[in-house]
Every structure is written in C-alpha cells, then in structure tokens.
Amino acid sequence: MTKCHIAYLACTAALIGAGLGAAPPVVADQMTHVVFPGESIQQVVDAAEPGDTVLLTPGTYRESVKVSTPGLTLRGMGRGTVIQPATKKAANSCAEGGNGICVVGTKDKNVKGVTVASLTVTGFARTGVFAMATDGLTVRNVTAVKNGVWGIAQERSVRGVFRKNTARDNGDAGLFLANAIKAEEGAADTEGTVVARNRLEGNRIGITVRRLRNLTVADNHITGNCAGVFVVGDENKPKAGALTVRDNRIARNNKSCPKSSRLDALQGSGIVLTGAEDTLVTGNRVTDNAGNSSMSGGIVLFKSFVGTTSERNRITDNVLQGNTPADLVNTDTGEGNTFEGNSCRASQPAGLCS
C-alpha cells in the first residue's frame, strides 16, 4: 500500500529525483506516504495524519478519493498522474456523487489547510475536484478535463486558493465557486478567496462566481468557452459583489451553448455581471468574443433573470476589441454603475468607451 511510509528520505528521493527539486525540511511528526498505480489512494488517505503528504506516482488510478483530514496534501507528479472513475461500483460518497476528489468538512466545522496539487482528474460524471466546508483549501497545477458538470468546484468555503490549474471541456464551468449549490441563500463572504493564473478552455463557462463576496479573479487565460467569466447574483440578501475581476485575458469565447434551466443560450460573452454590486472589473484584455445571445459582448452588465439590478459596479481601464454586438454592453437599469478609461470602439448604449 504505502511502500515508502517510513523510509521517506531514501524512497522519495529515488522516486522524485530532480523532477521536483530539493525536498523541503521534514517536520518530525509529518510523513510522506507514496502510492503506486494499482494501490488504493483512499486507504492511504484514511491512514494519514494531519499535516501528512500523500504522493501519487505517475500512472492511472481508477477511484474517487474523499479527504477530510486537516492539513493533508494530496499531490501527484504532474499531468501523468491521472485519476479516473472506478470500473466497479462506487465505494464512497465522493464516487456516489459522481466526483473525482472530494475535500469535505462537516456542517459544524470546516476542514482546514488541505492541498490538492499536480495531477489530472478526468471523466467523472459530475466534478473533477469538489470541495465543501473548507478553510484555506489550495488547488494548484490540477488538470480537470472532460468532467460532466464542473472541472473544479467549491461551496460553503473560505480563504481558498485556486492557482495554475487547467480546466478544459467540462460540461458546465471550468471553475465554479458558490455560497451553496442547492440552497437559496444570500451571498457568502469567502474571506479573500483567490482564483489566479488558471487556464479555462472549451467549457460552457470558464469561471462562475455565484452568490459570493470578497473574492479576486486575476491573471487567468480564458478562451474557447461559451462565456468567459460569470459573476452571478439574485434577489437574496446580502447581494453578490464586493469582488475584483482584474488582469485576465479573455478571448474568443464563441462556443455555442443551448439554453439551460438557469440561463439563456450562451455564446460570445467575455465578462458578465448579473445582479451584482460593488464589483471592480479592471485591467482585463477582452477580445473577439462574438455572439447573438442576450448576454453576448465583451463586458456585459445584465439584469438578473429574477429582475435584480446590478449597482455601483466599476468597469475601468480595460482593453476591448472585436467583441460583438459591442465591446461594452449595459442593459441593466441599476444605479451607480460606471465605465471609465476603457479602450474600445463600440458600446451599447453609445458613449461608454473612452
């Protein structure tokens, strides 16, 4: 099962070599457990202590993994470490839910400080990496491909970091962050969650931020989706917003997606704010997003589908070109929305470009 459970220095050094560089100092009461293809990741995770690392060597693992141990690191050795659905009947609640890796706390207590890194999750019916009730979760260098709903998703969580991941060809959003997936509630404070330097391609939506506050979406590359970034609010209180969307490259999100139970048909949307307040959209480069849907355009302010307006949002210092029907689109009737310093050629209504 864990052939390197005790002999960490000798065995891990032999496996990793120069591939991961020099290992950091090892805390005496922390262990690295090395797993090989054909062995059970879940058994090793269940046996690990808080602060331990479970290191997955390259190869294919056919199972779902549930993590509830605080401070645990589940790490592969790059894209060649692949987690796919099991060929047998689901063995745990993560698999039963159609998910690949689940990081889950409880109703009363968030699981803290878990890291998932440097691996591929693909082919799951629902989500590649799913998190709920977490505090300080880090997901980095994960490739989430061709999962049925979301590539990487999180709800009811705070202080998350999603960095340098690739989410491609997933059924809904590449990255999906929400207050609660099933419940109708006001927006939740994420206490500074960061979504940065990810690559989102070929999904329905690149990044969805739903009913959240105090979150940053920055320096992401988003292309080939039906829509790039969606900030979604509604009539619940507090309202979604107090977010920053900055310095992203959002190009050619022109895939066509049919209407769903929650949204109109999508095509050619760069950044959409609907039912949000006090959000800063700045420094983004938004190009060649073209479509004929109600939310098509470079940066779009759109009244939510339950009639909630967007208010006091600032759209500043973005570079936009080649977006259709316009680079900037404001069909919202909310108060206090401002457009300043944006480099673009066409807007609806006219006069929003500098």
C-alpha positions as CSV (number, residue, x, y, z in Angstrom):
1,M,0.0,0.0,0.0
2,T,2.5,2.6,1.1
3,K,5.9,1.3,0.3
4,C,7.6,4.5,1.3
5,H,5.6,5.2,4.5
6,I,8.6,5.1,6.8
7,A,11.7,5.4,4.5
8,Y,10.7,8.8,3.3
9,L,14.1,10.2,2.5
10,A,15.6,7.3,0.6
11,C,12.5,6.2,-1.2
12,T,11.0,9.6,-2.1
13,A,14.3,10.9,-3.3
14,A,14.7,7.9,-5.6
15,L,11.2,8.4,-7.0
16,I,11.3,12.1,-7.4
17,G,14.9,12.9,-8.1
18,A,15.4,16.2,-9.9
19,G,11.8,16.3,-11.1
20,L,10.5,18.2,-8.0
21,G,13.8,19.7,-6.9
22,A,15.2,19.6,-3.4
23,A,12.7,18.4,-0.8
24,P,11.8,20.9,1.9
25,P,12.8,20.2,5.5
26,V,10.6,17.4,7.0
27,V,8.8,18.1,10.3
28,A,9.5,15.2,12.6
29,D,5.8,14.2,13.1
30,Q,4.8,14.5,9.5
31,M,5.1,11.7,7.0
32,T,5.0,11.4,3.2
33,H,3.1,8.3,2.0
34,V,3.9,7.2,-1.6
35,V,1.3,5.5,-3.6
36,F,1.7,3.5,-6.8
37,P,-0.8,2.7,-9.6
38,G,-2.9,-0.3,-8.5
39,E,-2.8,0.6,-4.9
40,S,-5.7,2.4,-3.0
41,I,-5.3,6.1,-2.6
42,Q,-8.3,6.2,-0.2
43,Q,-6.7,3.7,2.2
44,V,-3.6,5.8,2.4
45,V,-5.5,9.0,2.8
46,D,-7.6,7.4,5.6
47,A,-4.4,6.3,7.4
48,A,-2.6,9.6,7.1
49,E,-2.4,12.1,10.0
50,P,-2.9,15.9,9.8
51,G,0.0,17.5,8.0
52,D,1.0,14.4,6.1
53,T,1.5,14.2,2.3
54,V,0.1,11.5,0.1
55,L,2.3,11.5,-3.0
56,L,0.9,9.7,-6.1
57,T,3.4,8.4,-8.6
58,P,2.7,8.7,-12.3
59,G,0.1,6.4,-13.8
60,T,-3.7,5.9,-13.8
61,Y,-5.8,5.4,-10.6
62,R,-9.4,4.3,-11.0
63,E,-11.2,5.5,-7.9
64,S,-12.7,8.5,-6.2
65,V,-10.9,10.0,-3.1
66,K,-12.5,11.7,-0.1
67,V,-10.3,13.9,2.0
68,S,-11.4,15.2,5.5
69,T,-8.0,15.3,7.3
70,P,-6.9,18.8,8.1
71,G,-3.6,19.9,6.6
72,L,-3.3,16.9,4.3
73,T,-1.6,17.3,0.9
74,L,-2.7,15.1,-1.9
75,R,-0.1,15.6,-4.6
76,G,0.7,13.9,-7.9
77,M,3.8,14.2,-10.0
78,G,2.3,16.2,-12.9
79,R,-0.3,15.6,-15.6
80,G,0.8,12.0,-15.9
81,T,-0.7,11.2,-12.5
82,V,-4.3,10.5,-13.6
83,I,-7.4,9.9,-11.6
84,Q,-10.4,8.4,-13.4
85,P,-13.7,6.8,-12.4
86,A,-13.6,3.4,-10.9
87,T,-14.7,0.5,-13.1
88,K,-16.6,-1.1,-10.1
89,K,-19.5,0.1,-8.1
90,A,-18.9,3.4,-6.1
91,A,-17.1,2.8,-2.9
92,N,-17.6,6.1,-1.1
93,S,-19.9,9.2,-1.0
94,C,-17.5,11.1,-3.3
95,A,-17.8,8.4,-6.0
96,E,-21.5,8.1,-5.4
97,G,-21.8,11.8,-6.1
98,G,-20.0,11.4,-9.4
99,N,-16.9,13.3,-8.3
100,G,-13.2,12.5,-8.5
101,I,-11.6,14.1,-5.5
102,C,-13.7,15.5,-2.6
103,V,-12.4,17.7,0.1
104,V,-15.2,17.9,2.7
105,G,-15.7,19.2,6.2
106,T,-18.8,18.9,8.3
107,K,-21.9,21.1,8.8
108,D,-20.3,22.5,12.0
109,K,-16.6,22.5,11.2
110,N,-14.6,23.4,8.1
111,V,-11.7,21.1,7.2
112,K,-8.6,23.4,7.2
113,G,-5.4,23.6,5.1
114,V,-5.9,20.8,2.6
115,T,-3.9,20.9,-0.7
116,V,-4.6,19.1,-3.9
117,A,-1.9,19.5,-6.5
118,S,-0.1,18.3,-9.7
119,L,-2.5,15.7,-11.1
120,T,-5.2,15.1,-13.6
121,V,-8.9,14.3,-12.9
122,T,-10.9,13.3,-15.9
123,G,-14.1,11.6,-16.9
124,F,-16.2,12.0,-13.8
125,A,-20.0,12.3,-14.2
126,R,-20.1,15.5,-12.0
127,T,-16.9,17.2,-10.8
128,G,-13.2,16.6,-11.1
129,V,-12.3,18.2,-7.7
130,F,-15.2,19.1,-5.4
131,A,-14.9,21.0,-2.1
132,M,-17.4,21.8,0.6
133,A,-16.9,23.3,4.1
134,T,-13.2,24.0,3.6
135,D,-10.9,26.7,5.1
136,G,-7.7,27.6,3.3
137,L,-8.0,24.9,0.6
138,T,-5.3,25.1,-2.1
139,V,-5.9,23.6,-5.6
140,R,-2.9,24.1,-7.8
141,N,-1.5,22.7,-11.0
142,V,-4.5,20.4,-11.4
143,T,-5.8,19.5,-14.8
144,A,-9.5,18.9,-14.9
145,V,-10.7,17.6,-18.2
146,K,-14.0,16.3,-19.6
147,N,-15.9,16.0,-16.4
148,G,-19.7,16.1,-16.7
149,V,-20.5,19.3,-14.8
150,W,-17.6,21.2,-13.3
151,G,-13.9,20.8,-13.6
152,I,-13.1,22.2,-10.1
153,A,-15.9,23.4,-7.7
154,Q,-16.3,24.7,-4.2
155,E,-19.1,25.8,-2.0
156,R,-19.6,26.9,1.7
157,S,-15.9,27.6,2.0
158,V,-13.4,30.4,2.8
159,R,-9.9,31.5,2.0
160,G,-9.4,29.2,-0.9
161,V,-6.6,29.5,-3.4
162,F,-7.1,28.1,-7.0
163,R,-3.9,28.7,-8.9
164,K,-2.3,27.5,-12.1
165,N,-4.9,24.9,-12.9
166,T,-6.2,23.9,-16.3
167,A,-9.9,23.1,-16.7
168,R,-10.9,22.1,-20.2
169,D,-14.0,20.7,-22.0
170,N,-16.1,20.3,-18.8
171,G,-19.9,20.3,-19.1
172,D,-20.6,23.5,-17.2
173,A,-17.9,25.7,-15.6
174,G,-14.2,25.0,-15.6
175,L,-14.1,26.6,-12.2
176,F,-17.3,27.0,-10.1
177,L,-17.4,28.8,-6.8
178,A,-20.7,29.3,-4.9
179,N,-22.1,30.0,-1.5
180,A,-24.4,27.0,-1.7
181,I,-25.2,24.8,-4.7
182,K,-28.7,23.7,-3.7
183,A,-29.9,26.2,-1.2
184,E,-31.4,29.7,-1.8
185,E,-29.2,32.0,0.4
186,G,-27.7,35.4,0.4
187,A,-24.1,35.8,-0.8
188,A,-21.4,34.4,1.4
189,D,-18.1,36.1,2.4
190,T,-15.2,34.0,1.1
191,E,-12.7,35.9,3.3
192,G,-10.4,36.5,0.4
193,T,-10.5,33.5,-1.9
194,V,-8.2,33.9,-4.9
195,V,-8.7,32.4,-8.4
196,A,-5.4,33.2,-10.3
197,R,-3.3,32.2,-13.3
198,N,-5.6,29.4,-14.4
199,R,-6.3,28.3,-18.0
200,L,-10.0,27.7,-18.8
201,E,-10.8,26.3,-22.3
202,G,-13.8,24.7,-24.0
203,N,-16.2,24.7,-21.1
204,R,-19.7,26.1,-21.0
205,I,-18.4,28.9,-18.8
206,G,-14.8,29.5,-17.9
207,I,-15.3,30.8,-14.3
208,T,-18.6,31.1,-12.5
209,V,-18.7,33.1,-9.2
210,R,-22.2,32.7,-7.8
211,R,-23.6,34.5,-4.7
212,L,-20.2,35.3,-3.2
213,R,-18.4,38.3,-1.8
214,N,-14.8,39.2,-1.1
215,L,-13.1,37.2,-3.9
216,T,-10.5,38.0,-6.6
217,V,-10.3,36.6,-10.1
218,A,-7.0,37.6,-11.6
219,D,-4.5,36.8,-14.4
220,N,-6.4,33.9,-15.9
221,H,-6.4,32.9,-19.5
222,I,-9.9,32.2,-20.7
223,T,-10.7,31.1,-24.2
224,G,-13.0,28.9,-26.3
225,N,-15.8,28.7,-23.8
226,C,-19.4,29.9,-24.4
227,A,-18.8,32.6,-21.8
228,G,-15.6,33.7,-20.0
229,V,-16.4,35.0,-16.5
230,F,-19.8,35.0,-14.9
231,V,-20.5,36.9,-11.7
232,V,-24.0,35.9,-10.7
233,G,-26.3,37.4,-8.1
234,D,-30.0,37.4,-7.5
235,E,-32.7,38.8,-5.1
236,N,-31.2,37.1,-2.0
237,K,-29.5,39.3,0.7
238,P,-26.7,40.1,1.1
239,K,-26.2,40.7,-2.6
240,A,-23.4,39.1,-4.6
241,G,-20.5,41.5,-5.1
242,A,-17.6,43.3,-3.5
243,L,-15.4,41.3,-5.9
244,T,-12.4,42.1,-8.1
245,V,-12.0,40.8,-11.7
246,R,-8.7,42.0,-13.0
247,D,-5.9,41.5,-15.5
248,N,-7.5,38.5,-17.2
249,R,-7.0,37.6,-20.9
250,I,-10.4,36.7,-22.2
251,A,-10.6,35.9,-25.9
252,R,-12.8,34.1,-28.5
253,N,-15.3,32.6,-26.1
254,N,-17.5,31.8,-29.1
255,K,-18.6,28.2,-28.4
256,S,-22.4,27.9,-28.7
257,C,-24.3,26.5,-25.7
258,P,-28.1,26.0,-25.6
259,K,-30.4,27.4,-23.0
260,S,-30.4,25.7,-19.6
261,S,-32.8,25.7,-16.7
262,R,-30.9,28.7,-15.2
263,L,-29.6,30.6,-18.2
264,D,-30.4,31.7,-21.7
265,A,-28.4,30.3,-24.6
266,L,-24.8,31.5,-24.4
267,Q,-22.2,32.5,-27.0
268,G,-19.6,35.2,-27.2
269,S,-19.7,36.6,-23.7
270,G,-16.4,37.9,-22.2
271,I,-17.3,39.0,-18.7
272,V,-20.9,39.1,-17.4
273,L,-22.1,40.7,-14.2
274,T,-25.7,40.0,-13.4
275,G,-27.4,41.0,-10.1
276,A,-24.0,42.1,-8.6
277,E,-22.9,45.1,-6.7
278,D,-19.7,46.9,-5.8
279,T,-17.5,44.9,-8.2
280,L,-14.4,46.2,-9.8
281,V,-13.6,45.0,-13.3
282,T,-10.2,46.4,-14.3
283,G,-7.1,45.8,-16.4
284,N,-8.7,43.0,-18.4
285,R,-8.0,42.3,-22.1
286,V,-11.2,41.2,-23.7
287,T,-11.1,40.4,-27.4
288,D,-13.1,38.8,-30.2
289,N,-16.0,37.4,-28.2
290,A,-18.9,37.3,-30.6
291,G,-22.5,36.0,-30.4
292,N,-26.2,36.7,-30.7
293,S,-27.3,35.7,-27.2
294,S,-28.9,38.2,-24.7
295,M,-25.5,38.3,-22.9
296,S,-23.1,38.5,-25.8
297,G,-20.4,41.1,-25.8
298,G,-17.0,42.0,-24.3
299,I,-18.0,43.2,-20.8
300,V,-21.8,43.0,-20.1
301,L,-24.0,44.3,-17.3
302,F,-27.2,42.4,-17.4
303,K,-30.2,42.5,-15.1
304,S,-30.6,39.1,-13.4
305,F,-33.2,36.6,-14.6
306,V,-35.3,37.3,-11.5
307,G,-35.1,41.1,-12.1
308,T,-32.4,42.1,-9.7
309,T,-30.3,45.0,-10.9
310,S,-26.5,45.5,-10.7
311,E,-25.4,48.5,-8.8
312,R,-22.2,50.5,-8.1
313,N,-20.0,48.3,-10.2
314,R,-16.9,50.0,-11.7
315,I,-15.7,49.0,-15.2
316,T,-12.3,50.7,-15.6
317,D,-9.1,50.6,-17.7
318,N,-9.9,47.5,-19.7
319,V,-8.8,46.9,-23.3
320,L,-11.5,45.6,-25.5
321,Q,-11.7,45.0,-29.3
322,G,-13.6,42.9,-31.8
323,N,-16.4,41.9,-29.5
324,T,-19.9,41.6,-30.9
325,P,-22.5,43.1,-30.6
326,A,-20.3,45.5,-28.7
327,D,-17.2,45.8,-26.5
328,L,-19.2,47.2,-23.6
329,V,-22.8,46.4,-23.1
330,N,-25.0,47.8,-20.4
331,T,-28.7,46.6,-20.5
332,D,-29.0,46.9,-16.7
333,T,-31.1,49.7,-15.1
334,G,-29.3,49.6,-11.8
335,E,-27.8,52.8,-10.3
336,G,-24.2,53.8,-9.8
337,N,-22.5,51.6,-12.4
338,T,-19.6,53.5,-14.0
339,F,-17.5,53.0,-17.1
340,E,-14.1,54.9,-17.2
341,G,-10.9,54.6,-19.1
342,N,-11.8,51.6,-21.2
343,S,-10.1,51.4,-24.6
344,C,-12.7,50.2,-27.0
345,R,-14.6,51.1,-30.2
346,A,-18.2,50.2,-29.7
347,S,-20.6,50.2,-26.8
348,Q,-24.3,49.7,-26.2
349,P,-25.5,52.3,-25.3
350,A,-23.0,54.6,-27.1
351,G,-20.6,56.6,-25.2
352,L,-19.2,54.1,-22.7
353,C,-15.8,53.8,-24.5
354,S,-13.0,56.3,-23.8
